[in-house]
Amino acid sequence: MARRDIWLLSDGRLWRVRGRLGGDRGQEVSYDFTHERSAQQMVDRMIKTSAGSWRDLTETVRQESSRRSE
């Protein structure tokens, strides 16, 4: 099974959903939204349509980011 990654990002104005299949050098797609709800719905669709189990790494990434900025 190939690795799959999904990110939900915002610059405060727009929301972007990025998806990648196959690790760092895999195929990537991105979708832009003006509303968080629409972006979250895309994330949910991407998760539902892909096989395997998912782990939410949001807190792990935040903690690592905090450590780097200290």
Wavefront OBJ file of the C-alpha trace (Angstrom):
o trace
v 0.000 0.000 0.000
v 1.348 3.429 -0.961
v 1.635 6.267 1.493
v -1.044 8.960 1.256
v -0.856 12.420 2.793
v -3.512 15.128 3.097
v -2.967 18.669 4.356
v -5.513 21.363 5.196
v -3.825 24.775 5.077
v -4.992 28.382 5.337
v -3.395 31.765 4.837
v -6.242 33.466 6.705
v -8.114 34.207 3.491
v -8.084 31.022 1.407
v -8.131 27.352 2.364
v -6.035 24.823 0.450
v -6.346 21.058 0.510
v -3.268 19.211 -0.694
v -3.174 15.498 -1.294
v -0.210 13.308 -2.177
v 0.018 9.641 -3.087
v 3.325 7.826 -2.914
v 5.459 9.695 -0.394
v 7.750 12.683 -0.980
v 8.044 12.181 -4.735
v 4.477 11.059 -5.292
v 1.668 12.450 -7.359
v 0.160 15.586 -5.812
v -3.144 17.434 -6.208
v -4.342 20.665 -4.651
v -7.720 22.375 -4.310
v -8.440 25.943 -3.161
v -11.550 27.046 -1.259
v -12.876 30.287 0.164
v -14.631 28.579 3.100
v -13.203 26.208 5.709
v -16.316 24.019 5.612
v -15.900 23.319 1.889
v -12.217 22.529 2.378
v -12.979 20.162 5.266
v -15.597 18.393 3.141
v -12.928 17.785 0.481
v -10.579 16.354 3.119
v -13.358 14.036 4.291
v -14.047 12.902 0.695
v -10.358 12.233 0.076
v -10.107 10.132 3.232
v -13.272 8.148 2.422
v -12.193 7.345 -1.133
v -8.748 6.037 -0.214
v -8.028 2.635 1.210
v -6.317 1.949 4.502
v -6.298 3.554 7.902
v -5.547 7.194 8.656
v -3.680 8.915 11.474
v -4.198 12.575 12.339
v -0.736 14.040 12.882
v -1.854 17.614 13.563
v -0.688 17.703 17.191
v 2.575 15.952 16.365
v 3.363 18.542 13.699
v 2.414 21.423 16.017
v 4.631 20.107 18.797
v 7.580 19.688 16.426
v 7.046 23.204 15.072
v 6.976 24.606 18.625
v 10.235 22.846 19.496
v 11.942 24.290 16.430
v 10.876 27.856 17.200
v 12.120 27.760 20.810
l 1 2 3 4 5 6 7 8 9 10 11 12 13 14 15 16 17 18 19 20 21 22 23 24 25 26 27 28 29 30 31 32 33 34 35 36 37 38 39 40 41 42 43 44 45 46 47 48 49 50 51 52 53 54 55 56 57 58 59 60 61 62 63 64 65 66 67 68 69 70
